[in-house]
Amino acid sequence: MDYEQAKSEVSRIIRHYNNERRHPSLHYLTPIQYYMGNPEVLLVIREAEIEKERALKREENMTRRKGGETTGTVS
């Protein structure tokens, strides 16, 4: 690997680390989301999405337990 290839690879790793990798210490946001955006709003949105997924999973589990009958709707 020559200097330019190494430089390109390091740049790629840094882009991934800052733009794609979610960090536990930043509440599982990427650094770019955390420092350039409004992390409080992003966290509220993500928590709402997580809760919606949980509700869907609960509904699926209840449907399986009841032999295919639904127990209600999830919005």
One Martini backbone bead per residue (centre of mass of N, CA, C, O) as a GRO file, in nm:
protein
   75
    1MET     BB    1   0.096   0.037   0.025
    2ASP     BB    2   0.060   0.355  -0.034
    3TYR     BB    3   0.013   0.669   0.064
    4GLU     BB    4  -0.259   0.725  -0.088
    5GLN     BB    5  -0.403   0.470   0.006
    6ALA     BB    6  -0.380   0.525   0.308
    7LYS     BB    7  -0.525   0.797   0.307
    8SER     BB    8  -0.793   0.688   0.193
    9GLU     BB    9  -0.850   0.480   0.418
   10VAL     BB   10  -0.856   0.676   0.656
   11SER     BB   11  -1.086   0.850   0.546
   12ARG     BB   12  -1.297   0.625   0.540
   13ILE     BB   13  -1.292   0.560   0.844
   14ILE     BB   14  -1.370   0.841   0.945
   15ARG     BB   15  -1.641   0.861   0.801
   16HIS     BB   16  -1.766   0.619   0.937
   17TYR     BB   17  -1.729   0.707   1.234
   18ASN     BB   18  -1.894   0.991   1.196
   19ASN     BB   19  -2.158   0.890   0.994
   20GLU     BB   20  -2.238   0.567   1.090
   21ARG     BB   21  -2.140   0.520   1.371
   22ARG     BB   22  -2.267   0.418   1.664
   23HIS     BB   23  -2.260   0.566   1.995
   24PRO     BB   24  -2.307   0.502   2.321
   25SER     BB   25  -2.211   0.789   2.439
   26LEU     BB   26  -2.443   0.911   2.212
   27HIS     BB   27  -2.707   0.742   2.216
   28TYR     BB   28  -2.673   0.604   1.928
   29LEU     BB   29  -2.529   0.818   1.773
   30THR     BB   30  -2.377   1.000   1.561
   31PRO     BB   31  -2.158   1.249   1.564
   32ILE     BB   32  -2.304   1.423   1.351
   33GLN     BB   33  -2.581   1.416   1.489
   34TYR     BB   34  -2.497   1.527   1.768
   35TYR     BB   35  -2.325   1.799   1.678
   36MET     BB   36  -2.522   1.908   1.419
   37GLY     BB   37  -2.774   1.868   1.571
   38ASN     BB   38  -3.066   1.755   1.759
   39PRO     BB   39  -3.054   1.516   1.989
   40GLU     BB   40  -3.327   1.533   2.134
   41VAL     BB   41  -3.506   1.489   1.886
   42LEU     BB   42  -3.380   1.223   1.787
   43LEU     BB   43  -3.445   1.064   2.047
   44VAL     BB   44  -3.753   1.090   2.033
   45ILE     BB   45  -3.791   0.959   1.760
   46ARG     BB   46  -3.654   0.690   1.824
   47GLU     BB   47  -3.834   0.610   2.064
   48ALA     BB   48  -4.095   0.599   1.897
   49GLU     BB   49  -3.999   0.376   1.704
   50ILE     BB   50  -3.943   0.164   1.919
   51GLU     BB   51  -4.230   0.153   2.039
   52LYS     BB   52  -4.369   0.064   1.780
   53GLU     BB   53  -4.213  -0.203   1.753
   54ARG     BB   54  -4.301  -0.322   2.022
   55ALA     BB   55  -4.604  -0.326   1.959
   56LEU     BB   56  -4.584  -0.513   1.716
   57LYS     BB   57  -4.458  -0.752   1.868
   58ARG     BB   58  -4.684  -0.792   2.069
   59GLU     BB   59  -4.900  -0.850   1.858
   60GLU     BB   60  -4.764  -1.095   1.731
   61ASN     BB   61  -4.753  -1.264   1.991
   62MET     BB   62  -5.059  -1.266   2.044
   63THR     BB   63  -5.139  -1.399   1.779
   64ARG     BB   64  -4.986  -1.665   1.823
   65ARG     BB   65  -5.127  -1.744   2.094
   66LYS     BB   66  -5.429  -1.726   1.948
   67GLY     BB   67  -5.404  -1.860   1.655
   68GLY     BB   68  -5.429  -1.569   1.468
   69GLU     BB   69  -5.559  -1.375   1.643
   70THR     BB   70  -5.641  -1.065   1.701
   71THR     BB   71  -5.623  -0.794   1.967
   72GLY     BB   72  -5.569  -0.550   1.773
   73THR     BB   73  -5.448  -0.232   1.715
   74VAL     BB   74  -5.161  -0.072   1.568
   75SER     BB   75  -5.022   0.270   1.532
   0.00000   0.00000   0.00000
